[in-house]
């Protein structure tokens, strides 16, 4: 007998680590460094979970915030 999955589509498609990703739940908070570190952590977690797509997605977001930090440094 197959169990019924009562979760929403978003819950089923999420990374499954029990907490939503910041880019999927409205605006995220924090400065560029905090976001960079958050996405790096999430990418590493996705890698450990074997989720290559989510890992790449998080690394791309982290790279964006790294560039934001770099541009802020050069603007000084």
C-alpha positions as CSV (number, residue, x, y, z in Angstrom):
1,X,0.0,0.0,0.0
2,X,1.4,3.3,-1.0
3,X,1.5,6.2,1.5
4,X,-0.1,9.5,0.6
5,X,2.2,12.5,0.6
6,X,0.2,15.4,2.1
7,X,2.9,18.0,1.8
8,X,2.7,20.9,-0.6
9,X,4.6,20.9,-3.9
10,X,7.1,23.4,-2.5
11,X,7.7,21.1,0.5
12,X,8.2,18.1,-1.7
13,X,10.6,20.0,-3.9
14,X,12.6,21.6,-1.1
15,X,16.0,20.3,-0.1
16,X,14.4,18.1,2.7
17,X,16.6,19.3,5.5
18,X,13.7,20.7,7.5
19,X,14.2,24.3,6.8
20,X,13.4,26.4,3.7
21,X,16.1,28.0,1.6
22,X,16.3,31.8,1.7
23,X,15.7,32.3,-2.0
24,X,12.5,30.3,-1.9
25,X,10.7,32.1,0.9
26,X,10.6,35.7,0.1
27,X,13.3,38.2,0.8
28,X,16.3,37.0,2.8
29,X,17.8,39.1,5.5
30,X,21.4,40.0,6.3
31,X,24.3,41.6,4.6
32,X,26.2,40.2,1.6
33,X,28.8,38.4,3.7
34,X,26.1,36.6,5.8
35,X,24.2,35.6,2.6
36,X,27.5,34.4,1.1
37,X,28.3,32.2,4.1
38,X,24.7,30.9,4.3
39,X,24.7,29.8,0.7
40,X,28.1,28.2,1.0
41,X,26.8,26.2,4.0
42,X,23.7,25.2,2.1
43,X,25.8,24.1,-0.9
44,X,27.9,21.9,1.4
45,X,24.8,20.4,3.0
46,X,23.3,19.7,-0.4
47,X,26.6,18.0,-1.5
48,X,26.5,15.8,1.5
49,X,22.9,14.9,0.8
50,X,23.8,14.0,-2.8
51,X,21.7,16.8,-4.3
52,X,24.0,18.1,-7.1
53,X,21.4,20.5,-8.6
54,X,20.7,22.2,-5.3
55,X,24.5,22.3,-4.6
56,X,25.2,24.1,-7.9
57,X,22.3,26.5,-7.3
58,X,23.6,27.5,-3.9
59,X,27.2,27.8,-5.1
60,X,25.9,30.2,-7.9
61,X,24.1,32.3,-5.3
62,X,27.2,32.3,-3.1
63,X,29.3,33.5,-6.1
64,X,26.8,36.3,-6.6
65,X,27.2,37.6,-3.1
66,X,31.0,37.1,-3.3
67,X,30.9,39.5,-6.3
68,X,28.7,41.9,-4.4
69,X,31.3,42.0,-1.6
70,X,34.2,42.4,-4.0
71,X,32.5,45.3,-5.8
72,X,31.8,47.0,-2.4
73,X,35.5,46.7,-1.5
74,X,36.7,48.2,-4.8
75,X,34.1,51.0,-4.5
76,X,35.8,52.2,-1.3
